[in-house]
């Protein structure tokens, strides 16, 4: 399997990690570190724990530590993937708290190489209470999990050349990456779902949230992030349905004043509290000097009538 996966080039594995000292060893143990044609870089961003120290110990085994003082997954993704990473035939992305099942990296690479025009191969969750639901969505070609996916090297090269970048404050990069892949970096009207392929044999494990006080606090913070992601996705969708990805701002917060007046917390017992918290965060993060009129002008230039349902 290794020979088949590598005979056409190299695989660059990118592990994105923020305060993952408890899980990073298990993550790296699940990867084919040191095998021919494999490069592994761990991008540690804004961490205040021992994540970077743990990764540094593995430098002799072929693991590269890339450390950024500023936090933010999207910001770090931009800096490494678009500005720093060497060329590769396939880029495999793994979150620092995930473990890949054996062979997953090669299966993702094979899925990318199997069909011309494929930009992304999506891994599937193998544990968790709702894993079956996410697996079904991914296998139907309707999802992408940021914990484990692969991009073709050609797509990464074209993304670099386009000048398109993820907004630095984006929460949940997977939705936008899937959109960029399905549209092939074009407007929303160019959407082709077959440019993203599911890979049922590339499973990954995530540590389930524990029913402890700390676990409940982590889940509460996670819910607020999910709500923030929901509202950000509405803004991104508006941009993508307008001028397309070239209209994405460097910071989504620049557009918050234009959208916050129309956003409301969802009337759901699951989301109402976290939505309110997320909206308050968005209001607090509006850049100084950005007026509602300025943001409205920027936002209006990205909009047009929504495309036909897909």
Number of C-alpha atoms within 10 A of each C-alpha: 9 14 10 10 19 18 9 11 12 19 25 23 23 25 25 25 27 21 18 21 20 14 17 26 17 15 21 22 11 18 20 20 17 13 10 12 18 19 20 23 20 24 25 26 23 17 18 12 13 14 23 23 11 16 21 15 11 15 13 9 10 14 19 17 20 19 18 16 11 12 17 19 24 19 21 24 22 17 16 18 17 18 10 11 13 10 15 20 20 29 29 25 22 27 24 27 23 22 26 27 16 15 16 25 31 22 22 31 27 18 23 28 18 10 12 8 16 22 28 31 27 30 33 29 25 20 14 14 7 10 14 14 11 18 23 14 15 22 17 12 17 15 22 28 20 18 23 28 26 29 26 24 22 17 21 20 15 13 18 15 10 12 10 19 19 22 19 21 19 22 22 19 21 18 18 20 18 24 24 25 26 22 21 20 21 17 20 23 14 12 17 14 18 15 22 26 26 25 25 19 18 25 23 21 19 18 11 10 12 11 10 9 9 11 13 13 12 13 15 14 14 13 19 20 17 18 24 23 19 15 21 22 18 13 19 23 19 21 24 27 18 23 17 22 26 17 18 21 20 15 16 20 23 22 24 27 21 21 17 15 9 7 13 12 16 14 10 9 8 10 16 15 17 22 26 17 18 22 20 13 13 18 13 12 14 18 14 8 8 14 16 18 11 14 17 16 13 16 23 13 12 21 17 13 8 13 10 6 4 6
